[in-house]
Amino acid sequence: MYYHSTRDKEQKVTASQAIIAGLATDGGLYIPERFPKLAFDWETLKDVTYQELAYKILAPFLDDFSEADLKECIAKAYDEKFDTSVIAPLVQVGATYHLELFHGATMAFKDMALSLLPYLMEKAIQLQGVEREIIILTATSGDTGKAAMAGFADVPGTRIIVFYPEGGVSAIQERQMLTQTGSNIFVRSVIGNFDEAQTAVKNIFTENQMRQLLANNKQQFSSANSMNIGRLLPQIVYYFSAYLQLVKSGQIMAGEAINVTVPTGNFGDILAAYYAKRMGLPLNKLVCASNENKVLYDFFETGTYDKQREFKLTSSPSMDILISSNFERLLYHVLDEDTARVNDIMSALETQGHFSVTTEELEKFIDFEAGYATEEQTRDQIKQIYEQTGYVMDPHTAVASFVASEKRQLTEKMVVVSTASPYKFPETVLQAITTEKVASADWQTALEQLHQISKMPFPTAIKHLFTATSNAKNTLQIADMRPEVERICLYQLESEE
Ligand SMILES: *Cc1c(COP(=O)(O)O)cnc(C)c1O
């Protein structure tokens, strides 16, 4: 299996090369040259473990990894760090099924891929005989940062730099990042929003002078964002897992189609659903759910993608994104794998801030539907579902839950992708489900209150937050990100002295 850029089909690389590189040198994203079609026997498959399923799905994509290596990576990734052996349990909530992807170490769905990526990266470095140090450069809208740091902390031959928007993440998310330990981790908040941080990271990544500087220093960049194919592929697995759980519990017949609704920001999670569909999973509609930053909803409705609009800070910060990176991959796949067209579109987006597809092109996005939830609708949804079923959900999941409830015309079973634990956003959840004012409650009080109301046990990660010591916060301007990256790269790690 080879991978090439969304903007150029000529330069092909293997899976391990694509994982190490993170982003193609032309600024495009790596995509698999084809989708392996596996002969799925749903009846037999329904009894395999998550780890076995992961191996079946990932092996054809990662075919330069040996069977033993890949199995070892998977076993190390999906272990007791998850608080359930199912890894991604499916729970019935009212008329829908919630696929809970928050049972990993940092309580958000980023763990599903970032538990595995560091192991894949280590093996890829060995496979390619890379002697350079890998610098993982990452922008986070809140959840990637912690999950990536937890995954790469003290991994030999790597250091990780994380930028998050100042004031753009929840109190818990920030504390999770500031309490991370490891001699190779560097976390900075920046005065700006996620798009600005992500764009700066992409620019630093592709800048020739910077590449040269790193090469001289025996280093190279990689990415832990969903731009990295090594993060996208592991996300395909849980859609299969959800389907098999429905077959196993007798909710659907083997082969019957289902729908999924995915709370979307950078378009990685829902793109993995699209990949699952292309591999033969019976998914009917992929419903893209946005918060008030509804740039994707507007695209699916009108065919115009326009990032020039007010950037809104919402209660679902991990979806506060106007430049949805992985959408480039979808454009490539849907628009007949035409790299010239992708280049035109991406340069229009960069220079004019918007692009449009033709009516004919828009019709090709047939697998997708879209919707969005306002802040009020999100809070009401949390409250309503809690009152009707007792189930407490986080604001990102609530956006998807609301949008799913609007898609009643879809007759197939609906899976709502549940991306974070409500304990990551206790203030918002409490405000939605209690009548008392929880004015300016600090995160500790909010957590305790939510604990009492929801009766959900505290995950280990939350218990840790109460006692862990926080590192000092380090804040900089967007313009200072590049010099800071340079400084960190040149910095001598203690482990190297
Ligand atoms: C990252 C994230 C999302 C958005 O996922 P994308 O793959 O970026 O579309 C949604 N919810 C939560 C909790 C997240 O952390």
The ligand as an ORCA input file, in Angstrom:
! r2SCAN-3c Opt
* xyz 0 1
  C     -11.355     16.643     18.365
  C     -12.746     16.545     18.914
  C     -13.869     16.617     18.082
  C     -13.758     16.876     16.592
  O     -13.172     15.800     15.912
  P     -12.513     16.032     14.480
  O     -11.887     14.746     14.138
  O     -11.520     17.135     14.653
  O     -13.620     16.420     13.553
  C     -15.131     16.461     18.646
  N     -15.266     16.274     19.978
  C     -14.210     16.204     20.805
  C     -14.440     16.014     22.269
  C     -12.909     16.327     20.310
  O     -11.868     16.256     21.140
*
